[in-house]
Amino acid sequence: MPWSRIISGIVAIALALFATLLGGWYFTIVIAIVVFLGQQEYFNLVRARGIAPAAKTTMSVSLILLAICTLDGGLADAVMPIAGTFICFYLLFQPKMATIADISASIMGLFYVGYLPSYWVRLRSLGSAALSNIPLGGYWPTGWTDILDQRNLALLPQGLTATVLTFFCIWAADIGAYTIGKFFGKTRLSDISPKKTVEGAVFGISASVAIGLAGAYYLHLPRALYTGLALGLLIGIASLLGDLIESALKRDAGVKDSGQLIPGHGGILDRTDSYIFTAPLVYYFLTLLLPLITES
């Protein structure tokens, strides 16, 4: 693995963990930067196919969506159809008549690189408002034993522990799939991404499950065996799906990487594709399914 890839990966992980610890608007700003740069790359892929999307409008409403998620996550679902309607009206009243592809690519840009990533803000916000102790809705532990001592885990915001566990599962899946696929992979997984192998995918998902189980026991989640297994499996599969979807977009656009922003990794989408579908699934797992498991 190139040193540039390793160093940039370490920097990205450190930034992600620090922003996650702070939460509030600090976390939202980091997600907003990722969304803004990711949508730029997405629309460049779209333009490579001769499509003219409403890029600036879509990027603007996506940032507004993130801000609303920070203020009130419940309003975000109402913003999505309103934003989509606004984008359609904008395209329809342009001097040049918009095509189906123009409209579809714009709405896809809003959903894929705007709405879905907004769930990271909602996930981190779980149980955080009451524990905010620094400006801008942020959180800072009163002592590092709050994080390092397992007995104090209940004192941490639920969104903080859930987001960090999700990150760990994704990283385990990515590293496991990359390592095993590179050295032991023989069976091609899909023509969409020729370098991905069945062996790598299976080990990556298994690594996510292992971290999910360890996290469930460490965080004392109800029925930890089943909860950790389900959560790790969910994240591992969603991570792989996100990777394949982005590979399909690049293949259709005829490019190897979505950009060249991150040394050794390519563009923002190349580095964050595994994160796009995971946050919504984890959020609803925690808010809808986990309460049912707790009550049963």
Backbone hydrogen bonds in HBPLUS format (Angstrom, degrees):
<---DONOR---> <-ACCEPTOR-->    atom                        ^
c    i                          cat <-CA-CA->   ^        H-A-AA   ^      H-
h    n   atom  resd res      DA  || num        DHA   H-A  angle D-A-AA Bond
n    s   type  num  typ     dist DA aas  dist angle  dist       angle   num
A0005-ARG N   A0002-PRO O   3.08 MM   3  5.33 125.2  2.39 101.2 114.4     1
A0006-ILE N   A0002-PRO O   3.14 MM   4  6.54 153.2  2.22 146.9 154.6     2
A0007-ILE N   A0003-TRP O   2.84 MM   4  6.01 173.8  1.85 160.8 161.5     3
A0008-SER N   A0004-SER O   3.06 MM   4  6.00 165.1  2.08 141.2 146.0     4
A0009-GLY N   A0005-ARG O   2.99 MM   4  5.92 144.4  2.12 133.6 143.8     5
A0010-ILE N   A0006-ILE O   2.96 MM   4  6.23 153.6  2.03 148.5 155.1     6
A0011-VAL N   A0007-ILE O   3.00 MM   4  6.29 162.9  2.03 153.9 158.1     7
A0012-ALA N   A0008-SER O   2.99 MM   4  6.12 158.8  2.03 143.1 149.0     8
A0013-ILE N   A0009-GLY O   2.95 MM   4  6.16 156.7  2.01 147.3 153.5     9
A0014-ALA N   A0010-ILE O   2.94 MM   4  6.15 163.4  1.97 151.7 156.1    10
A0015-LEU N   A0011-VAL O   2.99 MM   4  6.19 162.8  2.02 150.8 155.4    11
A0016-ALA N   A0012-ALA O   2.92 MM   4  6.06 158.0  1.97 146.1 152.6    12
A0017-LEU N   A0013-ILE O   2.94 MM   4  6.14 162.2  1.97 153.3 157.3    13
A0018-PHE N   A0014-ALA O   3.00 MM   4  6.14 160.2  2.04 148.1 153.8    14
A0019-ALA N   A0015-LEU O   2.94 MM   4  6.07 167.7  1.96 152.2 155.6    15
A0020-THR N   A0016-ALA O   2.93 MM   4  6.00 149.8  2.02 140.9 150.1    16
A0021-LEU N   A0017-LEU O   2.91 MM   4  6.08 152.4  1.98 144.2 151.2    17
A0022-LEU N   A0018-PHE O   3.15 MM   4  6.45 159.4  2.19 148.5 152.9    18
A0023-GLY N   A0019-ALA O   2.94 MM   4  6.09 164.8  1.96 149.8 154.4    19
A0139-TYR N   A0022-LEU O   2.69 MM 117  4.88 139.3  1.85 130.6 144.0    20
A0027-PHE N   A0023-GLY O   3.09 MM   4  4.68 159.2  2.13 113.4 117.4    21
A0028-THR N   A0024-GLY O   3.19 MM   4  6.50 157.7  2.24 143.1 149.9    22
A0025-TRP N   A0136-LEU O   3.05 MM 111  5.62 175.7  2.05 171.1 172.5    23
A0029-ILE N   A0025-TRP O   2.89 MM   4  5.98 155.5  1.95 145.6 150.5    24
A0030-VAL N   A0026-TYR O   3.34 MM   4  6.64 158.6  2.39 143.5 148.1    25
A0031-ILE N   A0027-PHE O   3.02 MM   4  6.32 164.6  2.05 153.1 157.4    26
A0032-ALA N   A0028-THR O   2.75 MM   4  5.94 152.6  1.82 149.3 158.0    27
A0033-ILE N   A0029-ILE O   2.99 MM   4  6.26 152.3  2.07 147.1 153.3    28
A0034-VAL N   A0030-VAL O   3.09 MM   4  6.39 161.4  2.12 149.0 153.9    29
A0035-VAL N   A0031-ILE O   2.82 MM   4  6.06 161.6  1.85 153.3 158.6    30
A0036-PHE N   A0032-ALA O   2.85 MM   4  5.98 163.7  1.87 149.1 153.7    31
A0037-LEU N   A0033-ILE O   3.01 MM   4  6.18 172.7  2.01 153.7 155.4    32
A0038-GLY N   A0034-VAL O   2.78 MM   4  5.81 153.9  1.84 146.1 154.9    33
A0039-GLN N   A0035-VAL O   2.83 MM   4  5.94 156.6  1.89 150.5 155.6    34
A0040-GLN N   A0036-PHE O   3.14 MM   4  6.38 149.6  2.24 141.0 149.2    35
A0041-GLU N   A0037-LEU O   3.13 MM   4  6.45 157.4  2.19 146.4 151.4    36
A0042-TYR N   A0038-GLY O   2.89 MM   4  6.15 157.1  1.94 146.5 153.7    37
A0043-PHE N   A0039-GLN O   2.89 MM   4  6.02 167.2  1.90 151.7 154.1    38
A0044-ASN N   A0040-GLN O   3.02 MM   4  6.23 140.2  2.18 139.6 150.6    39
A0045-LEU N   A0041-GLU O   3.04 MM   4  6.36 150.5  2.13 147.6 154.8    40
A0045-LEU N   A0042-TYR O   3.10 MM   3  5.15 118.6  2.50  95.1 109.7    41
A0046-VAL N   A0042-TYR O   3.00 MM   4  6.35 150.7  2.09 144.6 153.4    42
A0047-ARG N   A0043-PHE O   2.89 MM   4  6.06 159.0  1.93 144.0 149.0    43
A0048-ALA N   A0044-ASN O   3.11 MM   4  6.27 139.2  2.28 137.7 147.8    44
A0049-ARG N   A0046-VAL O   2.99 MM   3  5.49 155.3  2.05 111.3 119.1    45
A0050-GLY N   A0047-ARG O   2.87 MM   3  5.01 159.7  1.91 113.7 115.4    46
A0058-THR N   A0054-ALA O   2.99 MM   4  6.04 161.3  2.03 150.2 156.1    47
A0059-MET N   A0055-ALA O   2.90 MM   4  6.09 162.4  1.93 157.2 162.1    48
A0060-SER N   A0056-LYS O   2.99 MM   4  6.11 152.1  2.07 143.2 150.7    49
A0061-VAL N   A0057-THR O   3.05 MM   4  6.31 167.1  2.06 155.1 157.2    50
A0062-SER N   A0058-THR O   3.02 MM   4  6.09 143.6  2.16 141.8 152.0    51
A0063-LEU N   A0059-MET O   3.18 MM   4  6.40 150.8  2.27 142.0 148.0    52
A0064-ILE N   A0060-SER O   3.08 MM   4  6.41 154.1  2.15 146.3 154.0    53
A0065-LEU N   A0061-VAL O   2.90 MM   4  6.05 148.9  2.00 137.9 146.5    54
A0066-LEU N   A0062-SER O   3.11 MM   4  6.44 148.6  2.21 141.7 148.9    55
A0067-ALA N   A0063-LEU O   3.11 MM   4  6.43 156.0  2.17 146.0 152.0    56
A0068-ILE N   A0064-ILE O   2.95 MM   4  6.25 157.3  2.00 152.8 158.9    57
A0069-CYS N   A0065-LEU O   2.96 MM   4  6.21 151.1  2.04 145.4 153.4    58
A0070-THR N   A0066-LEU O   3.12 MM   4  6.42 146.3  2.24 143.1 151.3    59
A0071-LEU N   A0067-ALA O   3.12 MM   4  6.46 148.8  2.22 144.0 152.4    60
A0072-ASP N   A0068-ILE O   2.70 MM   4  5.79 173.0  1.71 160.9 163.3    61
A0075-LEU N   A0072-ASP O   3.06 MM   3  5.77 155.1  2.12 119.7 125.9    62
A0076-ALA N   A0073-GLY O   3.21 MM   3  5.49 152.6  2.29 107.0 114.8    63
A0078-ALA N   A0075-LEU O   3.03 MM   3  5.34 132.3  2.26 104.2 117.2    64
A0079-VAL N   A0075-LEU O   3.11 MM   4  6.44 141.1  2.27 146.7 158.2    65
A0079-VAL N   A0076-ALA O   3.09 MM   3  5.03 124.2  2.42  93.3 107.9    66
A0080-MET N   A0076-ALA O   3.20 MM   4  6.48 149.1  2.30 151.6 157.8    67
A0083-ALA N   A0079-VAL O   2.73 MM   4  5.87 162.8  1.76 163.8 168.5    68
A0084-GLY N   A0080-MET O   2.93 MM   4  6.15 160.2  1.97 151.7 157.5    69
A0085-THR N   A0081-PRO O   2.94 MM   4  6.08 154.0  2.01 141.5 148.2    70
A0086-PHE N   A0082-ILE O   2.99 MM   4  6.23 156.9  2.04 147.0 153.3    71
A0087-ILE N   A0083-ALA O   2.97 MM   4  6.23 157.2  2.02 151.5 157.1    72
A0088-CYS N   A0084-GLY O   3.06 MM   4  6.30 158.0  2.11 146.4 152.0    73
A0089-PHE N   A0085-THR O   3.00 MM   4  6.29 164.2  2.02 154.0 157.6    74
A0090-TYR N   A0086-PHE O   2.94 MM   4  6.14 158.3  1.99 147.5 154.0    75
A0091-LEU N   A0087-ILE O   3.02 MM   4  6.27 159.4  2.06 150.3 154.8    76
A0092-LEU N   A0088-CYS O   2.94 MM   4  6.12 157.1  1.99 152.2 158.9    77
A0093-PHE N   A0089-PHE O   3.22 MM   4  6.31 140.1  2.39 146.7 154.2    78
A0094-GLN N   A0091-LEU O   3.37 MM   3  5.49 158.5  2.42 112.5 110.2    79
A0103-ILE N   A0099-THR O   3.14 MM   4  6.48 164.8  2.17 154.3 156.5    80
A0104-SER N   A0100-ILE O   2.85 MM   4  5.98 168.5  1.86 154.4 158.3    81
A0105-ALA N   A0101-ALA O   2.89 MM   4  5.85 164.9  1.92 146.7 151.2    82
A0106-SER N   A0102-ASP O   3.14 MM   4  6.25 151.3  2.23 139.6 147.2    83
A0107-ILE N   A0103-ILE O   3.00 MM   4  6.26 166.6  2.02 156.9 159.8    84
A0108-MET N   A0104-SER O   2.85 MM   4  5.97 156.7  1.90 149.2 156.6    85
A0109-GLY N   A0105-ALA O   2.90 MM   4  6.01 148.4  2.00 137.6 146.2    86
A0110-LEU N   A0106-SER O   3.00 MM   4  6.34 148.5  2.11 144.5 152.7    87
A0111-PHE N   A0107-ILE O   2.92 MM   4  6.18 160.6  1.96 149.6 154.8    88
A0112-TYR N   A0108-MET O   2.68 MM   4  5.61 168.3  1.69 156.6 160.2    89
A0113-VAL N   A0109-GLY O   3.15 MM   4  5.51 152.9  2.22 126.1 134.4    90
A0115-TYR N   A0110-LEU O   2.69 MM   5  6.09 154.5  1.75 155.5 164.7    91
A0116-LEU N   A0111-PHE O   3.03 MM   5  6.06 167.5  2.04 158.9 160.1    92
A0118-SER N   A0115-TYR O   3.06 MM   3  5.18 131.8  2.30  99.2 113.0    93
A0119-TYR N   A0116-LEU O   3.13 MM   3  5.78 161.2  2.16 116.9 122.4    94
A0120-TRP N   A0117-PRO O   2.98 MM   3  5.69 161.3  2.02 118.4 123.9    95
A0121-VAL N   A0118-SER O   3.07 MM   3  5.43 128.0  2.35 104.3 116.1    96
A0122-ARG N   A0118-SER O   3.28 MM   4  6.72 155.6  2.34 143.4 150.1    97
A0123-LEU N   A0119-TYR O   2.75 MM   4  5.84 156.2  1.81 143.7 150.6    98
A0124-ARG N   A0120-TRP O   2.97 MM   4  6.11 166.2  1.99 146.2 149.7    99
A0125-SER N   A0121-VAL O   3.07 MM   4  6.13 133.9  2.29 136.0 148.2   100
A0126-LEU N   A0123-LEU O   3.28 MM   3  5.65 161.9  2.32 109.4 114.6   101
A0128-SER N   A0125-SER O   3.07 MM   3  5.16 165.6  2.09 129.5 125.6   102
A0159-GLY N   A0126-LEU O   2.73 MM  33  4.38 144.4  1.86 153.3 141.4   103
A0131-LEU N   A0128-SER O   3.03 MM   3  5.25 136.7  2.23 104.3 116.9   104
A0132-SER N   A0129-ALA O   3.44 MM   3  5.43 168.6  2.45 103.5 106.6   105
A0133-ASN N   A0138-GLY O   3.05 MM   5  6.40 137.2  2.24 144.5 157.3   106
A0134-ILE N   A0138-GLY O   3.35 MM   4  5.10 150.7  2.44 128.6 123.6   107
A0138-GLY N   A0135-PRO O   3.38 MM   3  5.95 158.9  2.43 111.4 116.6   108
A0146-ASP N   A0143-GLY O   2.84 MM   3  5.68 163.4  1.87 124.7 130.0   109
A0147-ILE N   A0144-TRP O   3.12 MM   3  5.51 143.2  2.26 105.4 114.0   110
A0148-LEU N   A0144-TRP O   3.01 MM   4  6.26 169.3  2.03 153.4 156.8   111
A0149-ASP N   A0145-THR O   2.91 MM   4  5.06 154.4  1.98 125.7 132.1   112
A0152-ASN N   A0149-ASP O   2.99 MM   3  5.64 157.9  2.04 118.6 125.2   113
A0153-LEU N   A0150-GLN O   3.27 MM   3  5.40 169.6  2.28 110.7 112.3   114
A0155-LEU N   A0152-ASN O   2.92 MM   3  5.44 152.7  2.00 113.5 122.1   115
A0156-LEU N   A0153-LEU O   3.05 MM   3  5.44 161.0  2.09 112.2 118.2   116
A0160-LEU N   A0157-PRO O   3.09 MM   3  5.31 129.3  2.36 101.3 114.0   117
A0161-THR N   A0157-PRO O   3.36 MM   4  6.79 163.2  2.39 159.5 160.0   118
A0162-ALA N   A0158-GLN O   2.92 MM   4  6.04 162.9  1.95 155.5 161.1   119
A0163-THR N   A0159-GLY O   2.98 MM   4  5.88 156.2  2.03 137.1 143.7   120
A0164-VAL N   A0160-LEU O   3.05 MM   4  6.21 166.9  2.07 152.6 156.2   121
A0165-LEU N   A0161-THR O   3.00 MM   4  6.08 160.5  2.04 144.2 149.9   122
A0166-THR N   A0162-ALA O   2.98 MM   4  6.14 154.8  2.05 142.6 149.6   123
A0167-PHE N   A0163-THR O   2.92 MM   4  6.20 158.7  1.97 149.8 155.6   124
A0168-PHE N   A0164-VAL O   2.93 MM   4  6.22 163.3  1.96 152.7 156.7   125
A0169-CYS N   A0165-LEU O   3.00 MM   4  6.26 156.9  2.06 149.3 155.1   126
A0170-ILE N   A0166-THR O   2.99 MM   4  6.25 160.7  2.03 152.3 157.4   127
A0171-TRP N   A0167-PHE O   2.84 MM   4  6.10 165.9  1.86 159.5 163.5   128
A0172-ALA N   A0168-PHE O   2.89 MM   4  6.03 157.9  1.93 146.4 152.8   129
A0173-ALA N   A0169-CYS O   2.93 MM   4  6.13 156.9  1.99 145.4 151.9   130
A0174-ASP N   A0170-ILE O   2.87 MM   4  6.11 163.9  1.89 154.9 159.0   131
A0175-ILE N   A0171-TRP O   2.89 MM   4  5.96 173.6  1.90 154.0 156.2   132
A0176-GLY N   A0172-ALA O   2.87 MM   4  5.74 158.2  1.92 142.1 149.5   133
A0177-ALA N   A0173-ALA O   2.96 MM   4  5.92 163.2  1.99 143.4 148.6   134
A0178-TYR N   A0174-ASP O   2.94 MM   4  6.01 159.8  1.98 146.7 153.0   135
A0179-THR N   A0175-ILE O   2.94 MM   4  5.99 169.1  1.95 151.4 154.5   136
A0180-ILE N   A0176-GLY O   3.04 MM   4  6.02 167.2  2.06 152.2 154.6   137
A0181-GLY N   A0177-ALA O   2.92 MM   4  5.55 147.5  2.03 132.5 143.0   138
A0182-LYS N   A0178-TYR O   2.99 MM   4  5.90 148.2  2.09 137.0 145.0   139
A0183-PHE N   A0179-THR O   3.18 MM   4  6.35 161.2  2.21 150.0 154.1   140
A0184-PHE N   A0180-ILE O   2.74 MM   4  5.28 152.8  1.82 144.2 152.3   141
A0185-GLY N   A0180-ILE O   3.03 MM   5  6.21 117.3  2.43 141.9 147.2   142
A0185-GLY N   A0181-GLY O   3.21 MM   4  4.11 134.4  2.43  98.6 107.0   143
A0198-VAL N   A0187-THR O   2.75 MM  11  5.54 154.7  1.81 155.1 163.9   144
A0189-LEU N   A0196-LYS O   2.94 MM   7  5.62 172.6  1.95 135.0 133.3   145
A0196-LYS N   A0193-SER O   3.04 MM   3  5.76 160.0  2.08 125.3 131.1   146
A0201-ALA N   A0197-THR O   2.96 MM   4  6.20 160.9  2.00 148.8 154.2   147
A0202-VAL N   A0198-VAL O   2.89 MM   4  6.06 166.1  1.91 154.9 158.2   148
A0203-PHE N   A0199-GLU O   3.04 MM   4  6.20 165.8  2.07 149.2 153.3   149
A0204-GLY N   A0200-GLY O   2.84 MM   4  5.93 155.0  1.90 146.1 154.0   150
A0205-ILE N   A0201-ALA O   2.98 MM   4  6.18 164.3  2.01 151.8 154.9   151
A0206-SER N   A0202-VAL O   2.95 MM   4  6.10 154.6  2.01 143.6 151.6   152
A0207-ALA N   A0203-PHE O   2.80 MM   4  6.01 151.0  1.89 148.4 155.8   153
A0208-SER N   A0204-GLY O   3.05 MM   4  6.34 152.3  2.13 144.2 151.4   154
A0209-VAL N   A0205-ILE O   2.95 MM   4  6.24 153.3  2.02 147.0 154.4   155
A0210-ALA N   A0206-SER O   2.93 MM   4  6.22 155.0  1.99 147.5 154.0   156
A0211-ILE N   A0207-ALA O   3.07 MM   4  6.35 160.2  2.11 148.9 153.2   157
A0212-GLY N   A0208-SER O   2.84 MM   4  6.03 154.7  1.90 146.3 154.6   158
A0213-LEU N   A0209-VAL O   2.86 MM   4  6.09 155.1  1.92 152.4 157.7   159
A0214-ALA N   A0210-ALA O   3.02 MM   4  6.25 166.2  2.04 147.6 151.5   160
A0215-GLY N   A0211-ILE O   2.80 MM   4  5.93 161.7  1.83 151.3 156.8   161
A0216-ALA N   A0212-GLY O   2.92 MM   4  6.02 152.1  2.00 141.8 149.5   162
A0217-TYR N   A0213-LEU O   3.08 MM   4  6.33 159.4  2.13 152.1 156.4   163
A0218-TYR N   A0214-ALA O   2.95 MM   4  6.09 160.3  1.99 147.6 153.9   164
A0219-LEU N   A0215-GLY O   2.85 MM   4  5.88 153.8  1.92 147.4 153.8   165
A0221-LEU N   A0216-ALA O   2.93 MM   5  5.13 163.1  1.96 152.4 155.8   166
A0220-HIS N   A0217-TYR O   3.22 MM   3  5.01 154.4  2.29  96.0 103.5   167
A0227-THR N   A0223-ARG O   2.90 MM   4  5.94 172.3  1.91 160.9 162.4   168
A0228-GLY N   A0224-ALA O   2.77 MM   4  5.52 163.4  1.80 141.2 147.1   169
A0229-LEU N   A0225-LEU O   3.12 MM   4  6.09 154.9  2.18 135.8 143.3   170
A0230-ALA N   A0226-TYR O   2.95 MM   4  6.02 166.8  1.96 146.3 150.1   171
A0231-LEU N   A0227-THR O   2.87 MM   4  5.96 163.7  1.90 151.0 156.3   172
A0232-GLY N   A0228-GLY O   2.89 MM   4  5.88 166.7  1.91 146.5 150.9   173
A0233-LEU N   A0229-LEU O   2.98 MM   4  6.03 158.8  2.02 145.4 151.8   174
A0234-LEU N   A0230-ALA O   2.88 MM   4  5.95 158.7  1.92 145.9 152.3   175
A0235-ILE N   A0231-LEU O   2.97 MM   4  6.16 165.5  1.99 152.8 156.1   176
A0236-GLY N   A0232-GLY O   2.92 MM   4  5.97 162.0  1.95 145.5 151.3   177
A0237-ILE N   A0233-LEU O   3.03 MM   4  6.13 166.0  2.05 150.7 153.7   178
A0238-ALA N   A0234-LEU O   2.99 MM   4  6.07 162.4  2.02 146.2 151.9   179
A0239-SER N   A0235-ILE O   2.81 MM   4  5.85 153.0  1.88 148.7 156.0   180
A0240-LEU N   A0236-GLY O   3.15 MM   4  6.35 158.3  2.20 141.4 146.5   181
A0241-LEU N   A0237-ILE O   2.89 MM   4  6.13 158.8  1.93 150.6 157.1   182
A0242-GLY N   A0238-ALA O   2.95 MM   4  6.13 160.2  1.99 147.2 151.8   183
A0243-ASP N   A0239-SER O   3.14 MM   4  6.38 153.6  2.21 143.9 150.8   184
A0244-LEU N   A0240-LEU O   3.00 MM   4  6.29 158.8  2.05 152.6 157.8   185
A0245-ILE N   A0241-LEU O   2.91 MM   4  6.13 158.4  1.96 154.6 160.5   186
A0246-GLU N   A0242-GLY O   3.16 MM   4  6.33 163.7  2.19 146.1 149.8   187
A0247-SER N   A0243-ASP O   3.05 MM   4  6.25 150.1  2.14 141.5 150.4   188
A0248-ALA N   A0244-LEU O   2.89 MM   4  6.15 147.7  2.00 145.6 154.1   189
A0249-LEU N   A0245-ILE O   3.05 MM   4  6.40 151.9  2.13 146.8 154.1   190
A0250-LYS N   A0246-GLU O   3.02 MM   4  6.30 161.6  2.06 149.9 154.1   191
A0251-ARG N   A0247-SER O   2.90 MM   4  6.06 158.7  1.95 147.2 153.4   192
A0252-ASP N   A0248-ALA O   2.98 MM   4  6.13 158.2  2.03 145.7 151.3   193
A0253-ALA N   A0249-LEU O   3.02 MM   4  6.25 146.7  2.13 142.4 151.8   194
A0254-GLY N   A0250-LYS O   2.85 MM   4  5.97 118.1  2.24 138.7 155.1   195
A0255-VAL N   A0250-LYS O   3.06 MM   5  5.34 166.4  2.08 145.4 147.7   196
A0254-GLY N   A0251-ARG O   3.16 MM   3  4.96 141.5  2.32  92.0 103.3   197
A0262-ILE N   A0266-GLY O   2.77 MM   4  5.32 159.4  1.81 171.1 172.0   198
A0265-HIS N   A0262-ILE O   3.04 MM   3  5.41 162.3  2.07 131.0 135.3   199
A0266-GLY N   A0262-ILE O   3.02 MM   4  5.32 145.2  2.14 167.6 157.6   200
A0271-ARG N   A0267-GLY O   3.25 MM   4  6.58 140.5  2.41 141.3 151.1   201
A0271-ARG N   A0268-ILE O   3.08 MM   3  5.25 128.4  2.35  98.9 112.2   202
A0272-THR N   A0268-ILE O   2.88 MM   4  6.05 140.7  2.03 149.6 161.8   203
A0273-ASP N   A0269-LEU O   2.94 MM   4  5.30 121.2  2.30 143.6 145.7   204
A0275-TYR N   A0272-THR O   2.94 MM   3  5.34 155.2  2.00 114.3 122.4   205
A0282-VAL N   A0278-THR O   2.94 MM   4  6.14 165.9  1.96 164.3 168.7   206
A0283-TYR N   A0279-ALA O   2.85 MM   4  5.91 162.1  1.88 154.3 159.8   207
A0284-TYR N   A0280-PRO O   3.06 MM   4  6.26 165.9  2.08 150.1 152.6   208
A0285-PHE N   A0281-LEU O   2.90 MM   4  5.98 142.0  2.04 139.7 151.3   209
A0286-LEU N   A0282-VAL O   2.95 MM   4  6.16 156.7  2.01 150.8 155.2   210
A0287-THR N   A0283-TYR O   2.95 MM   4  6.14 153.1  2.03 145.7 153.9   211
A0288-LEU N   A0284-TYR O   2.87 MM   4  5.33 150.4  1.95 133.2 139.8   212
A0290-LEU N   A0285-PHE O   2.81 MM   5  6.10 150.9  1.89 162.5 172.4   213
A0292-LEU N   A0289-LEU O   3.03 MM   3  5.26 121.7  2.38 102.8 117.6   214
A0293-ILE N   A0289-LEU O   3.01 MM   4  6.37 151.9  2.09 152.8 161.5   215
A0294-THR N   A0290-LEU O   2.89 MM   4  6.11 154.4  1.96 152.0 159.3   216
A0295-GLU N   A0291-PRO O   3.05 MM   4  6.20 150.4  2.14 141.0 147.8   217
A0296-SER N   A0292-LEU O   3.07 MM   4  6.17 139.4  2.25 140.3 150.4   218
